[in-house]
Amino acid sequence: MRRFAAAVLFPVMLALAGPAVAAPAEAPAPESSPESSPESAQESALPSDQDILRRAEEHLQGIRTMTARFMQVSSNGAQAEGALALQRPGRMRLEYDEPSPILVVADGRFLIYVDEKLNQVSHLPLGSTPAGILLRDDLSFADPKITVADVRRGSGVVEIDVAMTEDRAAGLMTLVFAEKPFELRQWRIMDAQGTETSVTLYNVRTGVDLNQQLFAHIPGPLPPGQSYR
C-alpha cells in the first residue's frame, strides 16, 4: 500500500479513449474536384495543439478552489478512493478513505506524505514533484521549467503530457480534459519505475470556500492515538 500511495509523490480511470486515428484514405474519384471534401474541412476545423494548450491553461488558471471525490488506480492493481480539496496556488489535500492510513497534503512549500499506520511523515519540495505543475499560480505550458511531451485528442477528451524540464525522473504527468465542456477530469502519473497511477475526479465543485486548516503544515508524526484527519 505504501508503494501505491507514494506514486502520488514521485510521479484518474485508465480506460480512456486513445488518440484519434485517421480513417484510411479512400481511392480518389476518376475526376476529383479541387474543392476540399467535407472530411478535410472538418479536420482543418479541429483545434491545433496550441489551441488545446491555451484552453487548458485558461481552465486551470480559472480554478482557484475545488473539491471532488476521486478514484485512484495503479497499474500494479492497487486502488483506493478518497476526497480531494485543492486551492491554487500550491495547496492540495488528498485524504484516502478508510481503511487506508494515507494522507497527502501540499501546504504551499512541501508535498507531505503521511502514513498514520506506520506513524511516518515525509516531505518533498512541492516544485520538485509533478503535483507542483498542477498547483502553479500562473500556469503556462510555455514556461521553460515545464516540458510538454505530447498533446493528443481522443473521443471527447484531450490529453497533455507534461514533465519537469530539469527533472524528468520525477515523473511524467498526463492531464486529461473533457472537451464539452472543457474541464479537468483526470491526471495520470508515470514514475521512474514505470508504475502508472491515475486519479479520476467526480462530484467536482469549484469556487468553494475551504478551511485553511486542510492545508496546514505537518511537521512530523503525532503522539500515539492522535490523527491529522
Contacts in CASP RR format, 6 or more apart in sequence:
PFRMAT RR
TARGET T0000
AUTHOR 0000-0000-0000
METHOD contacts of the structure
MODEL  1
MRRFAAAVLFPVMLALAGPAVAAPAEAPAPESSPESSPESAQESALPSDQ
DILRRAEEHLQGIRTMTARFMQVSSNGAQAEGALALQRPGRMRLEYDEPS
PILVVADGRFLIYVDEKLNQVSHLPLGSTPAGILLRDDLSFADPKITVAD
VRRGSGVVEIDVAMTEDRAAGLMTLVFAEKPFELRQWRIMDAQGTETSVT
LYNVRTGVDLNQQLFAHIPGPLPPGQSYR
1 78 0 8 1.000
1 100 0 8 1.000
1 101 0 8 1.000
1 102 0 8 1.000
2 115 0 8 1.000
2 118 0 8 1.000
3 76 0 8 1.000
3 78 0 8 1.000
3 195 0 8 1.000
4 72 0 8 1.000
4 74 0 8 1.000
4 76 0 8 1.000
4 78 0 8 1.000
4 80 0 8 1.000
4 197 0 8 1.000
5 80 0 8 1.000
5 96 0 8 1.000
5 100 0 8 1.000
5 102 0 8 1.000
5 104 0 8 1.000
5 113 0 8 1.000
5 115 0 8 1.000
6 113 0 8 1.000
7 74 0 8 1.000
7 189 0 8 1.000
7 191 0 8 1.000
7 195 0 8 1.000
7 197 0 8 1.000
8 72 0 8 1.000
8 94 0 8 1.000
8 104 0 8 1.000
8 113 0 8 1.000
8 131 0 8 1.000
8 189 0 8 1.000
8 197 0 8 1.000
8 199 0 8 1.000
9 104 0 8 1.000
9 111 0 8 1.000
9 113 0 8 1.000
9 122 0 8 1.000
9 124 0 8 1.000
9 129 0 8 1.000
10 129 0 8 1.000
10 170 0 8 1.000
10 171 0 8 1.000
10 191 0 8 1.000
10 192 0 8 1.000
11 130 0 8 1.000
11 170 0 8 1.000
11 171 0 8 1.000
11 172 0 8 1.000
11 173 0 8 1.000
11 189 0 8 1.000
11 190 0 8 1.000
11 191 0 8 1.000
11 195 0 8 1.000
11 196 0 8 1.000
11 197 0 8 1.000
12 70 0 8 1.000
12 71 0 8 1.000
12 72 0 8 1.000
12 73 0 8 1.000
12 176 0 8 1.000
12 186 0 8 1.000
12 187 0 8 1.000
12 188 0 8 1.000
12 198 0 8 1.000
12 199 0 8 1.000
12 200 0 8 1.000
12 201 0 8 1.000
13 71 0 8 1.000
13 73 0 8 1.000
13 186 0 8 1.000
13 198 0 8 1.000
13 200 0 8 1.000
14 73 0 8 1.000
14 75 0 8 1.000
14 188 0 8 1.000
14 196 0 8 1.000
14 198 0 8 1.000
16 154 0 8 1.000
16 157 0 8 1.000
16 159 0 8 1.000
16 176 0 8 1.000
16 186 0 8 1.000
17 154 0 8 1.000
17 155 0 8 1.000
17 156 0 8 1.000
17 157 0 8 1.000
18 152 0 8 1.000
18 154 0 8 1.000
18 155 0 8 1.000
18 159 0 8 1.000
19 152 0 8 1.000
19 153 0 8 1.000
19 154 0 8 1.000
19 159 0 8 1.000
20 152 0 8 1.000
20 153 0 8 1.000
20 154 0 8 1.000
20 155 0 8 1.000
22 43 0 8 1.000
36 44 0 8 1.000
46 153 0 8 1.000
47 55 0 8 1.000
47 153 0 8 1.000
49 151 0 8 1.000
52 151 0 8 1.000
52 153 0 8 1.000
52 158 0 8 1.000
52 160 0 8 1.000
53 141 0 8 1.000
53 148 0 8 1.000
53 151 0 8 1.000
53 160 0 8 1.000
55 177 0 8 1.000
55 182 0 8 1.000
56 141 0 8 1.000
56 158 0 8 1.000
56 160 0 8 1.000
56 175 0 8 1.000
56 177 0 8 1.000
56 182 0 8 1.000
57 139 0 8 1.000
57 140 0 8 1.000
57 141 0 8 1.000
59 177 0 8 1.000
59 182 0 8 1.000
59 183 0 8 1.000
59 184 0 8 1.000
60 88 0 8 1.000
60 134 0 8 1.000
60 139 0 8 1.000
60 184 0 8 1.000
61 138 0 8 1.000
61 139 0 8 1.000
63 86 0 8 1.000
63 88 0 8 1.000
63 184 0 8 1.000
63 206 0 8 1.000
63 207 0 8 1.000
64 87 0 8 1.000
64 88 0 8 1.000
64 206 0 8 1.000
64 207 0 8 1.000
65 85 0 8 1.000
65 86 0 8 1.000
65 87 0 8 1.000
65 88 0 8 1.000
65 206 0 8 1.000
65 207 0 8 1.000
65 208 0 8 1.000
65 209 0 8 1.000
65 210 0 8 1.000
66 84 0 8 1.000
66 85 0 8 1.000
66 86 0 8 1.000
66 87 0 8 1.000
66 204 0 8 1.000
66 205 0 8 1.000
66 206 0 8 1.000
66 207 0 8 1.000
66 208 0 8 1.000
67 83 0 8 1.000
67 84 0 8 1.000
67 85 0 8 1.000
67 86 0 8 1.000
67 204 0 8 1.000
67 205 0 8 1.000
67 208 0 8 1.000
67 210 0 8 1.000
68 83 0 8 1.000
68 84 0 8 1.000
68 86 0 8 1.000
68 201 0 8 1.000
68 202 0 8 1.000
68 203 0 8 1.000
68 204 0 8 1.000
68 205 0 8 1.000
69 81 0 8 1.000
69 82 0 8 1.000
69 83 0 8 1.000
69 84 0 8 1.000
69 201 0 8 1.000
69 202 0 8 1.000
69 203 0 8 1.000
70 81 0 8 1.000
70 82 0 8 1.000
70 83 0 8 1.000
70 84 0 8 1.000
70 94 0 8 1.000
70 199 0 8 1.000
70 200 0 8 1.000
70 201 0 8 1.000
70 202 0 8 1.000
71 79 0 8 1.000
71 80 0 8 1.000
71 81 0 8 1.000
71 199 0 8 1.000
71 200 0 8 1.000
71 202 0 8 1.000
72 79 0 8 1.000
72 80 0 8 1.000
72 81 0 8 1.000
72 82 0 8 1.000
72 96 0 8 1.000
72 197 0 8 1.000
72 198 0 8 1.000
72 199 0 8 1.000
72 200 0 8 1.000
73 79 0 8 1.000
73 197 0 8 1.000
73 198 0 8 1.000
73 200 0 8 1.000
74 195 0 8 1.000
74 196 0 8 1.000
74 197 0 8 1.000
74 198 0 8 1.000
75 194 0 8 1.000
75 195 0 8 1.000
75 196 0 8 1.000
75 197 0 8 1.000
76 195 0 8 1.000
80 96 0 8 1.000
80 97 0 8 1.000
80 100 0 8 1.000
80 102 0 8 1.000
81 96 0 8 1.000
81 97 0 8 1.000
82 94 0 8 1.000
82 95 0 8 1.000
82 96 0 8 1.000
82 97 0 8 1.000
83 93 0 8 1.000
83 94 0 8 1.000
83 95 0 8 1.000
83 97 0 8 1.000
84 92 0 8 1.000
84 93 0 8 1.000
84 94 0 8 1.000
84 95 0 8 1.000
84 199 0 8 1.000
84 201 0 8 1.000
85 92 0 8 1.000
85 93 0 8 1.000
85 95 0 8 1.000
85 210 0 8 1.000
85 214 0 8 1.000
85 215 0 8 1.000
86 92 0 8 1.000
86 93 0 8 1.000
86 135 0 8 1.000
87 210 0 8 1.000
87 215 0 8 1.000
88 135 0 8 1.000
88 136 0 8 1.000
88 137 0 8 1.000
89 108 0 8 1.000
89 135 0 8 1.000
89 136 0 8 1.000
89 137 0 8 1.000
90 106 0 8 1.000
90 107 0 8 1.000
90 108 0 8 1.000
90 126 0 8 1.000
90 132 0 8 1.000
90 135 0 8 1.000
90 136 0 8 1.000
90 137 0 8 1.000
91 106 0 8 1.000
91 107 0 8 1.000
91 108 0 8 1.000
91 135 0 8 1.000
91 214 0 8 1.000
91 215 0 8 1.000
92 104 0 8 1.000
92 105 0 8 1.000
92 106 0 8 1.000
92 131 0 8 1.000
92 134 0 8 1.000
92 135 0 8 1.000
92 215 0 8 1.000
93 103 0 8 1.000
93 104 0 8 1.000
93 105 0 8 1.000
93 106 0 8 1.000
93 214 0 8 1.000
93 215 0 8 1.000
94 102 0 8 1.000
94 103 0 8 1.000
94 104 0 8 1.000
94 105 0 8 1.000
95 103 0 8 1.000
95 229 0 8 1.000
96 102 0 8 1.000
96 103 0 8 1.000
101 115 0 8 1.000
101 116 0 8 1.000
101 117 0 8 1.000
101 118 0 8 1.000
102 113 0 8 1.000
102 114 0 8 1.000
102 115 0 8 1.000
102 116 0 8 1.000
103 113 0 8 1.000
103 114 0 8 1.000
103 116 0 8 1.000
103 228 0 8 1.000
103 229 0 8 1.000
104 111 0 8 1.000
104 112 0 8 1.000
104 113 0 8 1.000
104 114 0 8 1.000
105 111 0 8 1.000
105 112 0 8 1.000
105 114 0 8 1.000
105 214 0 8 1.000
105 215 0 8 1.000
105 216 0 8 1.000
105 218 0 8 1.000
105 228 0 8 1.000
106 112 0 8 1.000
106 126 0 8 1.000
106 131 0 8 1.000
106 132 0 8 1.000
106 135 0 8 1.000
106 215 0 8 1.000
107 215 0 8 1.000
107 216 0 8 1.000
107 217 0 8 1.000
107 218 0 8 1.000
108 126 0 8 1.000
108 135 0 8 1.000
108 215 0 8 1.000
109 125 0 8 1.000
109 126 0 8 1.000
109 217 0 8 1.000
110 123 0 8 1.000
110 124 0 8 1.000
110 125 0 8 1.000
110 126 0 8 1.000
110 217 0 8 1.000
111 123 0 8 1.000
111 124 0 8 1.000
111 125 0 8 1.000
111 126 0 8 1.000
111 129 0 8 1.000
111 131 0 8 1.000
111 132 0 8 1.000
112 121 0 8 1.000
112 122 0 8 1.000
112 123 0 8 1.000
112 124 0 8 1.000
112 217 0 8 1.000
112 218 0 8 1.000
113 121 0 8 1.000
113 122 0 8 1.000
113 123 0 8 1.000
113 124 0 8 1.000
114 120 0 8 1.000
114 121 0 8 1.000
114 218 0 8 1.000
114 228 0 8 1.000
115 121 0 8 1.000
116 227 0 8 1.000
116 228 0 8 1.000
116 229 0 8 1.000
119 221 0 8 1.000
119 222 0 8 1.000
119 224 0 8 1.000
120 221 0 8 1.000
121 218 0 8 1.000
121 219 0 8 1.000
121 220 0 8 1.000
121 221 0 8 1.000
126 132 0 8 1.000
126 135 0 8 1.000
127 164 0 8 1.000
128 164 0 8 1.000
128 167 0 8 1.000
128 170 0 8 1.000
129 170 0 8 1.000
130 162 0 8 1.000
130 163 0 8 1.000
130 164 0 8 1.000
130 170 0 8 1.000
130 171 0 8 1.000
130 172 0 8 1.000
130 173 0 8 1.000
130 189 0 8 1.000
133 139 0 8 1.000
133 146 0 8 1.000
133 162 0 8 1.000
133 164 0 8 1.000
133 173 0 8 1.000
134 173 0 8 1.000
134 175 0 8 1.000
134 187 0 8 1.000
136 143 0 8 1.000
140 146 0 8 1.000
141 148 0 8 1.000
141 160 0 8 1.000
141 162 0 8 1.000
144 165 0 8 1.000
145 164 0 8 1.000
145 165 0 8 1.000
145 166 0 8 1.000
146 162 0 8 1.000
146 163 0 8 1.000
146 164 0 8 1.000
146 165 0 8 1.000
147 162 0 8 1.000
147 163 0 8 1.000
147 164 0 8 1.000
147 165 0 8 1.000
147 168 0 8 1.000
148 160 0 8 1.000
148 161 0 8 1.000
148 162 0 8 1.000
149 161 0 8 1.000
149 162 0 8 1.000
149 163 0 8 1.000
149 172 0 8 1.000
150 159 0 8 1.000
150 160 0 8 1.000
150 161 0 8 1.000
151 158 0 8 1.000
151 159 0 8 1.000
151 160 0 8 1.000
151 161 0 8 1.000
152 158 0 8 1.000
152 159 0 8 1.000
152 160 0 8 1.000
156 178 0 8 1.000
156 179 0 8 1.000
156 180 0 8 1.000
157 176 0 8 1.000
157 177 0 8 1.000
157 178 0 8 1.000
157 179 0 8 1.000
157 185 0 8 1.000
158 176 0 8 1.000
158 177 0 8 1.000
158 179 0 8 1.000
159 174 0 8 1.000
159 175 0 8 1.000
159 176 0 8 1.000
159 177 0 8 1.000
160 174 0 8 1.000
160 175 0 8 1.000
160 177 0 8 1.000
161 172 0 8 1.000
161 173 0 8 1.000
161 174 0 8 1.000
162 172 0 8 1.000
162 173 0 8 1.000
162 174 0 8 1.000
162 175 0 8 1.000
163 170 0 8 1.000
163 171 0 8 1.000
163 172 0 8 1.000
163 173 0 8 1.000
164 170 0 8 1.000
164 171 0 8 1.000
169 192 0 8 1.000
170 192 0 8 1.000
171 189 0 8 1.000
171 190 0 8 1.000
171 191 0 8 1.000
171 192 0 8 1.000
172 189 0 8 1.000
172 190 0 8 1.000
173 187 0 8 1.000
173 188 0 8 1.000
173 189 0 8 1.000
174 187 0 8 1.000
174 188 0 8 1.000
174 189 0 8 1.000
174 190 0 8 1.000
175 184 0 8 1.000
175 186 0 8 1.000
175 187 0 8 1.000
176 184 0 8 1.000
176 185 0 8 1.000
176 186 0 8 1.000
176 187 0 8 1.000
176 188 0 8 1.000
177 183 0 8 1.000
177 184 0 8 1.000
177 185 0 8 1.000
178 185 0 8 1.000
183 204 0 8 1.000
184 201 0 8 1.000
185 200 0 8 1.000
185 201 0 8 1.000
186 198 0 8 1.000
186 199 0 8 1.000
186 200 0 8 1.000
186 201 0 8 1.000
187 198 0 8 1.000
187 199 0 8 1.000
188 196 0 8 1.000
188 197 0 8 1.000
188 198 0 8 1.000
188 199 0 8 1.000
189 196 0 8 1.000
189 197 0 8 1.000
189 198 0 8 1.000
190 196 0 8 1.000
191 197 0 8 1.000
218 228 0 8 1.000
222 228 0 8 1.000
END
